[in-house]
Amino acid sequence: MSETVAPAQASAPQEADVTSALARRSVVLVGMMGAGKSTIGRRLAARLRLPFLDADIEIEAAAGMSIPDIFETHGEPHFRDGEARVIARLLDSGPAVIATGGGAFMREETRNRIRDRAVSIWLKADVDVIMKRVRRRADRPLLQTEDPTATVSRLLEAREPVYRSADVTILSRDVPHDRIVDECIEALRARLCAGGPAAQPTTDGMNVTP
């Protein structure tokens, strides 16, 4: 159930460089709920002329029910097992831009698959940004608590050390989406085409993990 979004203009040389260097690998976006993985992922896929895949949508299609219903009916462990299987399938389906759920990267098996078959981008968002974006949504099972802000803070504390192992870190903040996409492309090019892991941080919003 991939989405291919036609870009408004032909890919610039920088984007063509990234797509060529990826070869058969995908770009996988990781990070907390509300970090913008789906929004940025769609735009990044259009710029790179790759299909866009949203793991959460693929999970719901495979299960025949919504993610909140999966949590309620079967529990989180069942959901995480299905999530790992779906992401493995997406990684095997050829180069794409893949947005993953907030907890997907916490599973070592999934991290290893992503490392072997993709380049990962952590969209790093702080608590204020996350809450501003998710407070009006009722479809976040992990936020069905008395104090959602405290829950997000706790999840961030537990997950950020793992998210840091992503290949690239981009600061998700309230700027135009295309600026974040530009930073993703610049960081991917630095990672893939300009010295790989030795590349250094370049802007206040972008860091290529050494």
Beta strands, then each sheet from edge to edge (+ up, - down):
strand 1: 26-30
strand 2: 52-54
strand 3: 97-99
strand 4: 118-124
strand 5: 168-171
strand 6: 206-208
sheet 1: 2+ 3+ 1+ 4+ 5+ 6-
end
